[in-house]
């Protein structure tokens, strides 16, 4: 029965650490733009010229 109290305390500490990491990630902007990089791949770069266009 004593082990259950130890496991409860350890699990509460673990949950507190995970919550702290989650709040840190939200505050530091990790979840601000989730779809930006996915859409960036689909956009064309018209400014970048290939080697074929630069050769006379």
C-alpha positions in Angstrom: 0.0 0.0 0.0 2.9 2.3 0.6 4.0 2.0 -3.1 0.7 3.5 -4.3 1.5 6.7 -2.4 4.9 6.9 -4.0 3.5 6.3 -7.4 0.9 9.0 -7.0 3.5 11.5 -6.0 5.8 10.5 -8.9 3.0 10.7 -11.4 1.9 14.2 -10.1 5.5 15.4 -10.4 5.6 14.0 -14.0 2.4 15.7 -14.9 3.6 19.0 -13.5 6.8 18.7 -15.6 4.8 17.9 -18.7 2.5 20.8 -18.1 5.5 23.2 -17.6 7.0 22.0 -20.9 3.7 22.5 -22.7 3.2 26.0 -21.3 6.8 26.9 -22.2 6.3 25.7 -25.8 3.1 27.7 -26.2 4.7 30.9 -24.8 7.8 30.6 -26.9 5.7 30.4 -30.1 6.2 26.8 -31.1 2.5 26.5 -32.2 2.0 29.9 -33.8 2.1 28.8 -37.5 1.4 25.1 -37.9 0.5 25.2 -41.6 2.9 27.8 -42.9 5.7 25.5 -43.9 3.3 23.1 -45.6 1.9 25.9 -47.8 5.3 27.4 -48.4 6.3 24.3 -50.3 3.5 24.7 -52.7 4.3 28.4 -53.5 6.4 29.1 -56.6 9.5 31.2 -56.3 9.4 33.4 -59.4 12.4 35.5 -58.3 14.9 32.6 -58.4 16.2 31.9 -61.9 17.5 28.5 -62.9 20.9 28.0 -64.7 19.1 27.4 -68.0 17.5 30.9 -67.9 20.8 32.6 -67.1 22.8 31.1 -69.9 22.8 33.1 -73.2 
